[in-house]
Amino acid sequence: MHRGKKKSRGKGCHRWEPLLVAHVDGELNERVAVSLSAHLADCAFCRDQEVHLRALSQQLASALAEESLSPEEEAALATVRLPSEPPRRPPRRRPNVVTTTVRGLVGWARGATVAYEGR
């Protein structure tokens, strides 16, 4: 294990740290990758983070390459079909304001009539 002086985070590292994984995976656009590379040239902390992330990425890739599926698992996986689109929900109907108002008034009138007749 590496035991030495811990490198401290430099100015502006908070901006670049979230992009290091995408950089290691080659997912950054060219403009951002060039800017990050310029930062890495000046920042030992972020360079160390990049080296660590590259090592983790290589370990993960080799672990995944070693794991293989059995013929039964391969056959079962071949039968799985994912939908091309997620299922769509039917649009929600908004209540008709006039119908709701009329129904409310009719209910109120019935209640008022029953109450008046009950006197």
Phi and psi in degrees as GROMACS dihedral restraints (atoms count N, CA, C in turn):
[ dihedral_restraints ]
;  ai    aj    ak    al  type     phi  dphi    fc
    3     4     5     6     1   -76.1    20    10
    4     5     6     7     1   119.6    20    10
    6     7     8     9     1  -125.2    20    10
    7     8     9    10     1   110.1    20    10
    9    10    11    12     1  -164.3    20    10
   10    11    12    13     1  -168.9    20    10
   12    13    14    15     1   -67.1    20    10
   13    14    15    16     1   127.4    20    10
   15    16    17    18     1   -74.4    20    10
   16    17    18    19     1   127.6    20    10
   18    19    20    21     1   -76.5    20    10
   19    20    21    22     1   137.9    20    10
   21    22    23    24     1   -92.4    20    10
   22    23    24    25     1   152.8    20    10
   24    25    26    27     1   -67.6    20    10
   25    26    27    28     1   134.0    20    10
   27    28    29    30     1   -89.2    20    10
   28    29    30    31     1   178.9    20    10
   30    31    32    33     1   -69.0    20    10
   31    32    33    34     1   132.2    20    10
   33    34    35    36     1    87.9    20    10
   34    35    36    37     1    -4.6    20    10
   36    37    38    39     1   -63.3    20    10
   37    38    39    40     1   -34.0    20    10
   39    40    41    42     1   -57.9    20    10
   40    41    42    43     1   -27.5    20    10
   42    43    44    45     1   -76.1    20    10
   43    44    45    46     1   -34.7    20    10
   45    46    47    48     1   -95.4    20    10
   46    47    48    49     1   -27.9    20    10
   48    49    50    51     1   -53.7    20    10
   49    50    51    52     1   -44.6    20    10
   51    52    53    54     1   -63.5    20    10
   52    53    54    55     1   -19.3    20    10
   54    55    56    57     1   -92.9    20    10
   55    56    57    58     1    -5.8    20    10
   57    58    59    60     1   -63.8    20    10
   58    59    60    61     1   -40.5    20    10
   60    61    62    63     1   -64.0    20    10
   61    62    63    64     1   -44.2    20    10
   63    64    65    66     1   -63.0    20    10
   64    65    66    67     1   -35.3    20    10
   66    67    68    69     1   -65.5    20    10
   67    68    69    70     1   -45.7    20    10
   69    70    71    72     1   -61.9    20    10
   70    71    72    73     1   -36.9    20    10
   72    73    74    75     1   -83.2    20    10
   73    74    75    76     1    -2.8    20    10
   75    76    77    78     1    71.8    20    10
   76    77    78    79     1    31.3    20    10
   78    79    80    81     1  -103.1    20    10
   79    80    81    82     1     1.2    20    10
   81    82    83    84     1   -85.6    20    10
   82    83    84    85     1   149.0    20    10
   84    85    86    87     1   -71.6    20    10
   85    86    87    88     1   164.1    20    10
   87    88    89    90     1   -60.5    20    10
   88    89    90    91     1   -41.6    20    10
   90    91    92    93     1   -62.3    20    10
   91    92    93    94     1   -46.2    20    10
   93    94    95    96     1   -69.3    20    10
   94    95    96    97     1   -39.0    20    10
   96    97    98    99     1   -62.0    20    10
   97    98    99   100     1   -40.0    20    10
   99   100   101   102     1   -65.9    20    10
  100   101   102   103     1   -42.3    20    10
  102   103   104   105     1   -65.1    20    10
  103   104   105   106     1   -42.0    20    10
  105   106   107   108     1   -65.6    20    10
  106   107   108   109     1   -39.7    20    10
  108   109   110   111     1   -61.6    20    10
  109   110   111   112     1   -38.0    20    10
  111   112   113   114     1   -64.5    20    10
  112   113   114   115     1   -40.7    20    10
  114   115   116   117     1   -64.9    20    10
  115   116   117   118     1   -42.9    20    10
  117   118   119   120     1   -62.3    20    10
  118   119   120   121     1   -32.3    20    10
  120   121   122   123     1   -64.4    20    10
  121   122   123   124     1   -29.2    20    10
  123   124   125   126     1  -101.7    20    10
  124   125   126   127     1   -12.7    20    10
  126   127   128   129     1  -119.6    20    10
  127   128   129   130     1   107.7    20    10
  129   130   131   132     1   -66.3    20    10
  130   131   132   133     1   -36.0    20    10
  132   133   134   135     1   -60.5    20    10
  133   134   135   136     1   -50.8    20    10
  135   136   137   138     1   -67.8    20    10
  136   137   138   139     1   -33.2    20    10
  138   139   140   141     1   -62.4    20    10
  139   140   141   142     1   -43.2    20    10
  141   142   143   144     1   -63.4    20    10
  142   143   144   145     1   -40.5    20    10
  144   145   146   147     1   -62.2    20    10
  145   146   147   148     1   -41.4    20    10
  147   148   149   150     1   -63.7    20    10
  148   149   150   151     1   -43.7    20    10
  150   151   152   153     1   -61.0    20    10
  151   152   153   154     1   -44.1    20    10
  153   154   155   156     1   -62.0    20    10
  154   155   156   157     1   -44.3    20    10
  156   157   158   159     1   -65.7    20    10
  157   158   159   160     1   -38.9    20    10
  159   160   161   162     1   -63.1    20    10
  160   161   162   163     1   -41.8    20    10
  162   163   164   165     1   -63.4    20    10
  163   164   165   166     1   -43.5    20    10
  165   166   167   168     1   -62.4    20    10
  166   167   168   169     1   -41.4    20    10
  168   169   170   171     1   -62.5    20    10
  169   170   171   172     1   -42.9    20    10
  171   172   173   174     1   -66.5    20    10
  172   173   174   175     1   -39.5    20    10
  174   175   176   177     1   -63.4    20    10
  175   176   177   178     1   -42.9    20    10
  177   178   179   180     1   -64.5    20    10
  178   179   180   181     1   -43.4    20    10
  180   181   182   183     1   -62.3    20    10
  181   182   183   184     1   -42.2    20    10
  183   184   185   186     1   -70.0    20    10
  184   185   186   187     1   -36.1    20    10
  186   187   188   189     1   -64.7    20    10
  187   188   189   190     1   -40.5    20    10
  189   190   191   192     1   -69.1    20    10
  190   191   192   193     1   -34.0    20    10
  192   193   194   195     1   -69.1    20    10
  193   194   195   196     1   -32.8    20    10
  195   196   197   198     1   -72.1    20    10
  196   197   198   199     1   -31.0    20    10
  198   199   200   201     1   -80.8    20    10
  199   200   201   202     1   129.5    20    10
  201   202   203   204     1  -131.1    20    10
  202   203   204   205     1   157.4    20    10
  204   205   206   207     1   -90.6    20    10
  205   206   207   208     1   149.5    20    10
  207   208   209   210     1   -73.2    20    10
  208   209   210   211     1   162.5    20    10
  210   211   212   213     1   -57.7    20    10
  211   212   213   214     1   -34.9    20    10
  213   214   215   216     1   -66.6    20    10
  214   215   216   217     1   -41.1    20    10
  216   217   218   219     1   -66.9    20    10
  217   218   219   220     1   -39.6    20    10
  219   220   221   222     1   -60.5    20    10
  220   221   222   223     1   -44.5    20    10
  222   223   224   225     1   -64.7    20    10
  223   224   225   226     1   -42.2    20    10
  225   226   227   228     1   -64.8    20    10
  226   227   228   229     1   -40.7    20    10
  228   229   230   231     1   -65.4    20    10
  229   230   231   232     1   -34.8    20    10
  231   232   233   234     1   -66.6    20    10
  232   233   234   235     1   -24.9    20    10
  234   235   236   237     1   -84.8    20    10
  235   236   237   238     1   -12.3    20    10
  237   238   239   240     1   -77.0    20    10
  238   239   240   241     1   127.8    20    10
  240   241   242   243     1  -122.7    20    10
  241   242   243   244     1   123.8    20    10
  243   244   245   246     1   -89.9    20    10
  244   245   246   247     1   145.8    20    10
  246   247   248   249     1   -64.7    20    10
  247   248   249   250     1   146.1    20    10
  249   250   251   252     1   -72.1    20    10
  250   251   252   253     1   -27.6    20    10
  252   253   254   255     1  -135.4    20    10
  253   254   255   256     1   150.7    20    10
  255   256   257   258     1   -67.6    20    10
  256   257   258   259     1   150.5    20    10
  258   259   260   261     1   -62.1    20    10
  259   260   261   262     1   143.2    20    10
  261   262   263   264     1   -95.4    20    10
  262   263   264   265     1   138.9    20    10
  264   265   266   267     1   -84.7    20    10
  265   266   267   268     1   143.0    20    10
  267   268   269   270     1   -64.9    20    10
  268   269   270   271     1   148.5    20    10
  270   271   272   273     1   -63.8    20    10
  271   272   273   274     1   142.7    20    10
  273   274   275   276     1   -75.9    20    10
  274   275   276   277     1   134.5    20    10
  276   277   278   279     1   -88.4    20    10
  277   278   279   280     1   130.9    20    10
  279   280   281   282     1   -84.8    20    10
  280   281   282   283     1   139.7    20    10
  282   283   284   285     1   -64.5    20    10
  283   284   285   286     1   141.6    20    10
  285   286   287   288     1   -72.1    20    10
  286   287   288   289     1   122.9    20    10
  288   289   290   291     1   -63.3    20    10
  289   290   291   292     1   -41.0    20    10
  291   292   293   294     1   -65.2    20    10
  292   293   294   295     1   -47.1    20    10
  294   295   296   297     1   -60.9    20    10
  295   296   297   298     1   -44.2    20    10
  297   298   299   300     1   -62.9    20    10
  298   299   300   301     1   -42.9    20    10
  300   301   302   303     1   -65.1    20    10
  301   302   303   304     1   -44.5    20    10
  303   304   305   306     1   -63.4    20    10
  304   305   306   307     1   -44.8    20    10
  306   307   308   309     1   -60.3    20    10
  307   308   309   310     1   -41.6    20    10
  309   310   311   312     1   -63.2    20    10
  310   311   312   313     1   -42.3    20    10
  312   313   314   315     1   -67.8    20    10
  313   314   315   316     1   -39.9    20    10
  315   316   317   318     1   -63.6    20    10
  316   317   318   319     1   -44.2    20    10
  318   319   320   321     1   -62.1    20    10
  319   320   321   322     1   -41.0    20    10
  321   322   323   324     1   -64.8    20    10
  322   323   324   325     1   -42.7    20    10
  324   325   326   327     1   -64.2    20    10
  325   326   327   328     1   -41.4    20    10
  327   328   329   330     1   -61.7    20    10
  328   329   330   331     1   -45.2    20    10
  330   331   332   333     1   -62.8    20    10
  331   332   333   334     1   -40.3    20    10
  333   334   335   336     1   -66.8    20    10
  334   335   336   337     1   -39.3    20    10
  336   337   338   339     1   -64.6    20    10
  337   338   339   340     1   -45.6    20    10
  339   340   341   342     1   -62.7    20    10
  340   341   342   343     1   -41.6    20    10
  342   343   344   345     1   -66.5    20    10
  343   344   345   346     1   -39.0    20    10
  345   346   347   348     1   -69.5    20    10
  346   347   348   349     1   -41.7    20    10
  348   349   350   351     1   -69.0    20    10
  349   350   351   352     1   -24.4    20    10
  351   352   353   354     1   -79.4    20    10
  352   353   354   355     1    -5.1    20    10
